[in-house]
Amino acid sequence: MKVQFLGAAQTVTGSCYMIEACGQRFCVDCGMHQGNKAIEERNRSELYRPRDIDFILITHAHMDHSGLLPKMAKEGFSGPIYCTKATGDLLELMLQDSAHIQEMEAAWEAKKFLRRGLKNPPAPLYVVDDAHKAVGLFHTVDYHTAFEPAPGIHITYYDAGHILGSGTIRVEAEEEGKTTAIVFSGDIGRPQSLIVRDPETPPHADFIFMESTYGDRDHKDEDRSVEELSEAIDYSHAKGEKVIIPAFAVERTQEVLYCLHLLARRGNLPDDMPVFVDSPLAIRATEVFERNQELFDRQALQSLTGGDNPFELPNLRYTLSTEESQSINDYKGPAIIISASGMCNAGRVRHHLRHNIWKPGVSIVFVGYQGVGTPGRKLVEKAKKITLFGEDMEVAARIFTINGFSGHAGQSQLLNWIEPLLDKHVQVVLTHGEAGAQATLANLIQQRFGTRPHIAGYLEELVLEGQGREPATVRHDAEAHPRVNWDFLTSEVERKWDMFKGKISDVQQRPWVEQTDLQDALEKLDYALTRLLSRT
């Protein structure tokens, strides 16, 4: 059996394990890469070979685990896509929304190319029709019920407690008279989260592929999430400004609504402060939650059966249309705006940030993980300026980071999850985490349980040879991390700068207006170099 890591290896997006076993080629998850330009270029990799994939197993509906499904369907994949019913319901909405964003961004890029006289603008990764194709391939499965997608391969889903319908997947493959069992954790949820049930630990396996997002820390003050949110609201309400909450449309938006509902019940939500849910996807996802109440934890179910809907508020306003969204920024007075995307790298929230981030008194409240290279990550790391729609903006808003909303288990919870699975024969592979978090978690697992986890690299291949045997490793470092040619880049800058200096005497003879135009261009270059130096 061979496993290759096509994403979420020493990073937290693009989850995809490509597996070869029993004459089949299949993958666990097929997520979108999110981050800077170089990371997002991985979405166009030819390594997936969709026509050669026999089936796909999806752990849950977040785009970093499922966002490339329409691209697979577009490029020839036609096999079954297995997921839980709730995951399928959410993905039907989310993949169409993602496709719409792809189309809109491609159209915007095409106009930009046209204005600049450039040709061959980038095409969208996929379009809405491709999303419909992918949804048509869904096969829903139940927790704890084994099924056989191909001869010799047995699959069972367990509740991962991360978002509605999320699963941990156990794979058993029978080859040459031997059975190898593998657990793919998916994203492991936090015990006692607000809505969904606690994560389950599946039965024993030979190999554990485990996420490690928060492997280096626990969530501080998990029980204070509601109070911290109240502090942000009080801060901006007192100054007559807005609270902006970048939130993933699925799970995080619903948890924030739940907390606001609790604050309203206590009398801690100001009556003159409307709550805008400015995400058509989040609105429809909330409806999916209400249709799948059997997956809620006991406390959320008790609220519902008592006639107390945790997703309702007295001053709640849903905005579906673009015009309604734009009108929020014309609203005078304090308000709460919940909008996607959760990492501020797309969607309507970027417009709300542009209108508010430079205002003292505004609160920006982050309630989820912020990936490397995203605008959200820069803000939680205290960036003083941020670029939105090509404009550099001062960050005068107060930044709040509330870790208690995280859908991921913290360090102690990860250790508690894996403990029942470990014995001296089990091999642990850490994925879906940044390098520092993974190194910390690997050291703790070794100290506490006596087994040293393997930390997977992007494009690395593991050959699994059975219980108690170290997997053989094939790395592809040159392809995974192409060398940046700094010598060429810096010499090109120096060459062109020397060319410009050689023309200064001619420039000085030009009309004054032309000289000031060139002065403006040079000042922009100077500013860009200053920004570059501030980041090194």
C-alpha positions in Angstrom: 0.0 0.0 0.0 1.3 3.5 -0.9 0.1 6.9 0.4 1.2 10.2 -1.2 0.6 13.6 0.5 -0.8 16.0 -2.1 -1.6 18.6 0.5 -1.9 19.5 4.2 1.7 18.4 4.7 3.5 20.8 7.1 0.6 23.2 6.2 -3.1 23.2 7.0 -4.8 23.5 3.6 -5.2 21.3 0.5 -5.8 18.0 2.4 -5.4 15.0 0.1 -4.0 11.5 0.8 -3.7 9.7 -2.5 -3.7 6.0 -1.9 -2.8 2.9 -3.9 -4.1 -0.4 -2.5 -5.8 -3.6 -3.8 -5.3 -2.5 -7.4 -7.2 0.7 -6.7 -6.2 4.4 -6.7 -8.3 6.5 -4.4 -8.0 9.5 -2.1 -9.1 10.6 1.3 -10.1 14.2 0.9 -9.5 16.5 -2.0 -9.1 20.0 -0.6 -8.3 23.4 -2.0 -4.9 24.9 -1.2 -5.3 28.4 0.4 -2.6 31.0 1.1 -0.2 33.0 -1.1 0.2 32.8 -4.8 2.7 29.9 -4.7 0.6 27.8 -2.4 -2.6 28.4 -4.4 -0.8 27.4 -7.6 -0.8 23.8 -6.2 -4.5 23.7 -7.0 -3.6 23.4 -10.7 -1.2 20.5 -10.2 -1.4 17.6 -12.7 -0.4 15.1 -10.0 -4.0 14.3 -9.1 -4.7 12.5 -12.4 -8.5 12.6 -11.9 -9.3 10.0 -14.6 -7.1 7.4 -12.7 -9.0 7.9 -9.4 -11.4 5.1 -8.6 -13.3 6.7 -5.7 -12.9 9.5 -3.1 -13.6 9.5 0.6 -14.4 12.9 2.1 -14.0 13.6 5.9 -16.0 16.8 6.0 -17.3 19.8 4.1 -14.7 22.5 4.7 -13.1 23.7 1.4 -9.6 22.8 2.5 -10.7 19.1 2.5 -13.2 19.1 -0.4 -12.8 22.2 -2.5 -11.1 20.5 -5.5 -13.9 18.0 -6.1 -15.5 20.0 -9.0 -12.0 20.2 -10.6 -11.7 16.4 -10.4 -15.2 16.1 -12.0 -14.2 18.7 -14.7 -11.1 16.7 -15.6 -12.6 13.3 -15.9 -13.2 11.8 -12.5 -16.5 9.9 -12.6 -16.3 7.5 -9.6 -18.3 7.6 -6.4 -17.6 10.3 -3.7 -18.4 8.9 -0.3 -19.4 11.2 2.6 -22.0 11.5 5.4 -25.5 12.8 4.6 -24.8 16.1 6.5 -21.5 16.6 4.6 -23.3 16.0 1.3 -26.0 18.5 2.2 -23.4 21.1 3.1 -21.2 20.4 0.1 -24.1 20.8 -2.3 -24.2 24.5 -1.2 -20.5 25.1 -0.6 -19.2 23.7 -3.9 -21.6 25.8 -5.9 -20.6 28.8 -3.9 -16.9 28.1 -4.5 -17.5 27.6 -8.2 -19.4 31.0 -8.3 -16.4 32.6 -6.6 -14.0 31.0 -9.1 -16.1 32.3 -12.0 -16.4 35.8 -10.6 -12.7 36.1 -9.8 -11.7 34.8 -13.3 -14.1 37.4 -14.9 -12.5 40.1 -12.7 -9.0 39.0 -13.7 -10.0 39.0 -17.4 -11.1 42.6 -17.2 -7.9 43.5 -15.5 -5.9 41.8 -18.3 -8.0 43.6 -20.9 -7.4 47.0 -19.3 -3.6 46.4 -19.3 -3.6 45.1 -22.9 -2.5 41.6 -21.7 -3.6 38.3 -23.2 -4.5 34.8 -21.8 -6.0 35.6 -18.4 -6.1 32.7 -15.9 -9.2 30.5 -16.3 -11.3 29.5 -13.3 -10.4 26.3 -11.5 -13.9 25.2 -12.3 -17.4 26.5 -12.9 -20.9 25.9 -11.4 -21.6 23.1 -13.9 -18.6 21.3 -12.6 -19.8 21.6 -9.1 -23.2 20.1 -10.1 -21.2 17.2 -11.7 -19.4 16.5 -8.5 -22.5 16.6 -6.3 -24.1 14.1 -8.7 -21.4 11.6 -7.7 -22.1 11.7 -3.9 -22.9 8.4 -2.1 -23.9 9.0 1.5 -22.8 6.7 4.3 -23.7 6.3 8.0 -21.4 6.4 11.0 -20.3 3.0 12.3 -21.5 1.1 9.2 -18.7 -0.6 7.2 -18.9 -0.6 3.4 -16.7 -2.0 0.6 -16.1 0.5 -2.2 -13.9 -2.0 -3.9 -12.9 -5.7 -3.3 -10.6 -6.0 -0.4 -11.1 -2.4 0.9 -13.4 -1.8 3.9 -14.3 1.7 5.1 -16.0 2.8 8.4 -16.8 6.4 9.4 -16.7 7.7 13.0 -17.8 11.0 14.3 -14.9 13.5 14.3 -16.8 16.1 16.3 -15.3 18.9 14.1 -18.3 20.2 12.2 -21.7 18.8 11.3 -21.3 15.5 9.6 -17.5 15.4 10.0 -15.8 12.0 10.0 -12.7 10.1 11.0 -12.2 7.3 8.5 -10.9 3.8 9.2 -9.6 1.9 6.1 -8.9 -1.8 6.1 -7.1 -3.1 3.0 -6.5 -6.8 2.4 -3.5 -7.6 0.2 -1.5 -10.8 -0.3 -3.3 -12.4 2.7 -2.5 -9.5 5.0 -4.9 -6.8 6.4 -3.6 -3.3 7.0 -5.7 -0.9 9.0 -5.3 2.8 8.7 -7.1 5.7 10.5 -7.3 9.1 8.9 -8.4 11.4 11.7 -9.7 14.2 9.5 -10.0 17.3 11.6 -10.5 16.4 15.2 -13.0 18.5 17.1 -13.0 19.9 20.6 -14.9 18.0 23.4 -17.8 20.1 24.7 -18.0 22.3 21.6 -21.2 24.4 21.3 -23.3 22.4 18.8 -21.9 19.1 17.5 -21.2 15.9 19.5 -17.8 15.1 21.0 -15.2 13.4 18.8 -15.0 9.6 18.8 -11.7 7.6 18.9 -12.0 4.8 16.4 -10.9 1.2 16.9 -7.2 0.3 16.9 -5.2 0.5 13.6 -1.7 -0.1 12.3 -1.2 3.4 11.1 -2.7 6.7 12.4 -2.6 9.7 10.1 -3.4 12.5 12.5 -4.1 16.2 12.2 -1.9 18.5 14.3 -3.2 22.0 13.7 -2.9 23.0 17.4 -0.1 20.6 18.3 1.9 23.3 20.0 -0.7 24.8 22.3 -4.1 24.4 24.1 -6.9 26.9 23.5 -6.6 29.4 26.3 -9.7 30.3 28.3 -12.1 28.0 26.3 -14.8 28.7 28.8 -14.5 32.4 28.3 -15.5 32.6 24.6 -18.9 34.2 25.3 -17.3 36.7 27.7 -14.6 37.6 25.2 -17.1 38.2 22.5 -19.1 40.3 24.9 -16.0 42.4 25.5 -15.5 43.1 21.8 -19.2 44.1 21.4 -19.1 46.4 24.5 -15.9 48.0 23.2 -17.3 48.9 19.8 -20.8 49.7 21.0 -19.4 52.3 23.4 -17.7 54.0 20.5 -20.6 53.7 18.1 -18.7 51.4 15.7 -19.0 48.0 14.1 -17.9 44.5 15.2 -16.7 42.5 12.2 -16.5 38.7 12.6 -14.8 36.9 9.7 -16.3 33.5 10.0 -16.4 30.3 8.0 -20.0 29.9 6.7 -20.2 26.3 8.1 -20.1 25.6 11.8 -18.3 28.8 12.9 -21.1 31.2 11.9 -23.6 28.9 13.6 -21.5 28.8 16.8 -21.2 32.6 16.8 -25.0 32.9 16.5 -25.3 30.5 19.4 -23.0 32.7 21.5 -24.9 35.8 20.6 -28.1 34.0 21.5 -26.7 33.3 24.9 -25.7 36.9 25.4 -29.1 38.1 24.3 -30.8 35.8 26.9 -28.5 37.2 29.6 -29.3 40.8 28.5 -25.8 41.4 27.4 -26.5 42.1 23.7 -27.4 45.8 23.2 -30.9 46.3 21.8 -29.7 48.9 19.3 -27.0 46.7 17.8 -28.3 44.7 14.8 -26.6 41.5 13.9 -26.0 41.0 10.1 -25.3 37.6 8.8 -23.8 38.7 5.5 -23.1 35.4 3.7 -25.7 33.7 1.5 -23.8 30.4 2.1 -23.9 30.8 5.9 -27.6 31.5 5.7 -28.3 28.3 3.7 -25.8 26.3 5.8 -27.8 27.3 9.0 -30.9 25.8 7.3 -28.9 22.5 6.8 -28.0 22.5 10.5 -31.7 22.9 11.4 -32.5 19.8 9.2 -29.8 17.7 10.8 -30.5 18.2 14.5 -29.9 14.6 15.4 -26.2 15.3 15.1 -26.3 18.1 17.8 -25.0 17.5 21.3 -27.3 17.1 24.2 -27.2 20.8 25.3 -28.1 22.1 21.9 -30.9 19.5 21.5 -32.3 20.5 24.9 -32.5 24.1 23.7 -34.3 23.1 20.6 -36.8 20.8 22.2 -37.5 23.5 24.8 -38.6 25.8 22.0 -35.4 28.0 22.2 -33.8 28.1 18.8 -30.1 28.8 19.3 -29.8 30.4 15.9 -32.4 33.1 16.4 -31.9 36.6 17.7 -34.4 39.5 18.2 -32.3 41.9 16.0 -31.0 39.4 13.4 -30.9 40.4 9.8 -29.9 38.1 6.9 -28.5 39.7 3.7 -28.7 37.6 0.6 -28.2 40.1 -2.3 -25.1 42.2 -3.2 -27.2 45.3 -2.7 -28.2 44.3 0.8 -24.6 43.6 1.6 -23.4 47.0 0.3 -26.1 48.8 2.3 -24.5 47.5 5.6 -21.6 49.9 5.1 -24.1 52.8 4.9 -25.6 51.8 8.2 -25.0 54.4 10.8 -24.3 53.3 14.4 -23.0 50.2 16.0 -23.6 46.8 14.5 -22.3 43.2 14.4 -21.4 41.8 11.0 -20.7 38.1 10.5 -19.3 37.5 7.1 -17.1 35.0 5.1 -14.4 34.2 4.4 -13.0 33.2 7.7 -9.4 33.9 6.7 -10.3 37.2 4.9 -8.9 36.0 1.6 -12.1 36.2 -0.4 -15.8 37.1 -0.1 -17.8 39.9 1.3 -15.8 40.3 4.5 -13.0 42.0 2.6 -15.4 44.8 1.6 -16.4 45.3 5.3 -12.8 45.4 6.3 -12.0 48.0 3.6 -14.8 50.3 5.0 -13.9 49.8 8.7 -10.4 48.6 9.5 -8.9 52.0 9.5 -11.4 53.3 12.1 -10.5 53.4 15.8 -13.3 51.8 17.8 -14.0 49.0 15.3 -13.5 45.4 16.5 -12.3 42.6 14.2 -13.0 39.3 16.0 -11.2 36.2 14.7 -12.9 32.9 15.7 -10.9 30.4 13.7 -7.5 29.3 12.4 -5.7 31.7 10.1 -3.6 30.0 7.4 -0.1 31.2 6.5 -0.1 33.9 3.9 -3.7 34.9 4.4 -4.8 38.5 5.3 -6.4 37.1 8.5 -3.0 35.6 9.6 -1.3 39.0 9.1 -4.0 40.7 11.2 -3.7 38.3 14.1 0.1 38.8 14.0 -0.5 42.5 14.5 0.2 43.9 11.0 0.1 47.7 11.1 -1.0 47.8 7.4 -2.9 45.5 5.1 -3.6 45.6 1.4 -7.2 45.4 0.3 -8.3 45.6 -3.3 -4.8 47.1 -4.2 -4.9 49.8 -1.5 -2.7 49.8 1.6 -4.8 50.5 4.7 -3.9 51.4 8.2 -5.0 48.9 10.8 -6.6 51.1 13.5 -9.3 48.6 14.5 -8.8 46.5 17.7 -8.1 42.8 16.9 -9.6 40.1 19.1 -8.6 36.4 18.7 -11.0 34.1 20.5 -9.5 30.6 20.4 -12.4 29.0 22.3 -14.5 29.0 19.0 -11.9 26.8 17.3 -13.3 23.6 15.7 -10.0 21.9 16.2 -8.8 20.0 19.3 -6.0 21.7 21.3 -2.8 20.0 22.2 -4.1 18.1 25.3 -7.2 17.1 23.5 -5.2 15.7 20.6 -3.1 13.6 23.0 -6.2 12.4 24.8 -7.7 11.4 21.4 -4.7 9.3 20.2 -3.8 7.7 23.6 -6.3 4.7 23.3 -4.9 3.9 19.8 -1.3 3.7 20.7 0.8 0.6 21.4 4.4 -0.2 20.5 3.4 -1.4 17.0 1.4 1.6 15.9 2.9 4.1 13.4 1.8 7.7 13.7 2.0 10.2 10.9 1.4 13.8 11.5 -0.3 16.0 8.9 -2.4 19.1 8.7 -0.2 21.4 10.8 2.6 23.8 10.5 6.1 22.6 11.1 6.6 24.1 14.6 3.3 22.7 15.9 4.1 19.3 14.5 7.6 19.1 16.0 6.2 20.0 19.4 3.4 17.4 19.2 5.8 14.7 17.9 8.1 15.3 20.9 5.2 15.1 23.3 3.9 11.8 21.8 7.4 10.3 22.0 7.8 11.4 25.6 4.4 10.3 26.8 3.8 7.1 24.7 7.3 6.0 23.5 6.6 6.2 19.8 8.2 8.8 17.4 5.7 10.1 14.9 6.7 10.7 11.3 6.0 14.2 10.0 4.9 14.0 6.4 6.2 16.3 3.7 4.4 17.7 0.6 4.4 15.2 -2.2 6.2 12.6 -0.1 5.2 8.9 -0.6 5.0 6.3 2.1 5.0 2.6 1.4 3.2 0.9 4.2 4.4 -2.7 4.7 2.4 -3.8 7.7 2.3 -3.8 11.4 5.4 -2.8 13.3 7.4 -2.1 10.2 8.7 1.4 9.4 7.2 2.7 6.2 9.6 3.3 3.3 9.8 6.9 2.3 10.2 8.5 -1.1 10.6 12.3 -1.0 10.2 14.8 -3.8 11.7 17.9 -2.2 12.7 19.7 -5.5 9.2 19.5 -6.9 7.5 20.2 -3.6 9.5 23.4 -2.9 11.1 24.8 -6.1 14.1 26.8 -5.3 13.6 30.6 -5.4 16.3 32.1 -7.7 17.3 35.1 -5.6 20.4 35.7 -7.6 18.5 36.1 -10.8 15.8 38.3 -9.2 18.2 40.6 -7.4 20.5 40.9 -10.5 17.5 41.8 -12.7 16.4 44.6 -10.2 20.0 45.9 -10.2 20.3 45.7 -14.0 17.1 47.7 -14.5 18.0 50.2 -11.8 21.4 50.8 -13.5 19.5 51.3 -16.8 17.2 53.9 -15.2 20.2 55.8 -13.6 21.8 55.9 -17.0 18.8 57.8 -18.3 18.6 60.4 -15.5 20.3 63.1 -17.5 17.8 62.6 -20.4 14.9 62.5 -17.9 16.0 65.9 -16.5 15.6 67.5 -19.9 11.9 66.4 -20.3 9.0 68.7 -19.5 8.2 69.2 -15.9 4.9 67.3 -16.0 6.6 64.2 -17.5 9.3 64.4 -14.8 6.6 64.4 -12.1 4.9 61.4 -13.6 8.2 59.5 -13.5 8.8 60.8 -10.0 5.4 59.3 -8.9 6.3 56.0 -10.4 9.7 56.0 -8.6 8.1 56.9 -5.3 5.8 53.9 -5.7 8.8 51.7 -6.3 10.5 53.1 -3.2 7.4 52.4 -1.1 7.2 48.8 -2.4 10.9 48.3 -1.5 10.3 49.7 1.9 7.4 47.3 2.5 9.6 44.4 1.2 12.4 45.4 3.7 9.9 45.5 6.6 9.0 41.9 5.9 12.6 40.5 5.9 
